């Protein structure tokens, strides 16, 4: 089953380390957020992004998303299980 999921996230202070356990997803990193809004101090969200690099994540993949880099789980194959460790 395929889902369109998530919004673009930008964390000014936190680096995300993602480890995929199950399923797959298309993730976009980088680019320019469109319609970005602050939702909390140092945290921003946007409905989409222009440009960026697209990757397909599968079980066993590790993705490090440095602070300040827009990222978006644009398309998700359910179920999609993953761990995220946030590093400040």
JOQUIFEN-V723664 format. One record per residue. N is the residue number from 1. RES is the residue in one letter. SS is DSSP state (alpha for helix, beta for strand, coil for the rest). PHI is phi in whole degrees, -180 to 180 (999 if undefined). D_LAST is the distance of its C-alpha to the last C-alpha in whole Angstrom. Layout:
n-><N N>
res-><RES RES>
ss-><SS SS>
phi-><PHI PHI>
d_last-><D_LAST D_LAST>
//
This chain:
n-><1 2 3 4 5 6 7 8 9 10 11 12 13 14 15 16 17 18 19 20 21 22 23 24 25 26 27 28 29 30 31 32 33 34 35 36 37 38 39 40 41 42 43 44 45 46 47 48 49 50 51 52 53 54 55 56 57 58 59 60 61 62 63 64 65 66 67 68 69 70 71 72 73 74 75 76 77 78 79 80 81 82 83 84 85 86 87 88>
res-><X X X X X X X X X X X X X X X X X X X X X X X X X X X X X X X X X X X X X X X X X X X X X X X X X X X X X X X X X X X X X X X X X X X X X X X X X X X X X X X X X X X X X X X X>
ss-><coil beta beta beta coil coil coil beta beta beta beta coil coil coil beta beta beta beta beta beta beta beta beta beta beta beta beta beta beta coil coil beta beta beta coil coil beta beta beta beta coil coil beta beta beta beta coil beta beta beta coil coil beta beta beta beta beta beta coil coil coil beta beta beta beta coil coil coil coil coil beta beta beta beta beta beta beta beta beta beta beta beta beta beta beta beta beta coil>
phi-><999 -109 -126 -93 -141 79 -130 -69 -118 -135 -111 -68 -108 -101 -96 -99 -114 -108 -122 -87 -98 -153 84 -149 -155 -95 -119 -113 -121 84 82 -115 -62 -108 75 -67 -135 -78 -108 -166 -54 70 -127 -129 -137 -149 -76 -160 -140 -94 80 94 -109 -100 -134 -108 -99 -135 -51 95 -71 -123 -126 -105 -114 -62 -55 86 -92 -62 -148 -149 -81 -77 -138 -127 -91 -82 -79 -124 -111 -156 -102 -126 -110 -101 -120 -111>
d_last-><35 32 30 29 26 22 21 19 16 14 10 10 6 5 6 9 11 15 17 21 23 26 28 27 25 25 22 22 19 19 22 23 22 25 26 22 21 19 18 16 14 12 13 16 19 22 25 25 24 26 26 23 24 25 24 26 24 26 25 24 22 18 16 13 12 10 8 12 14 16 17 20 21 25 27 27 29 30 29 25 23 20 16 13 10 7 4 0>
//
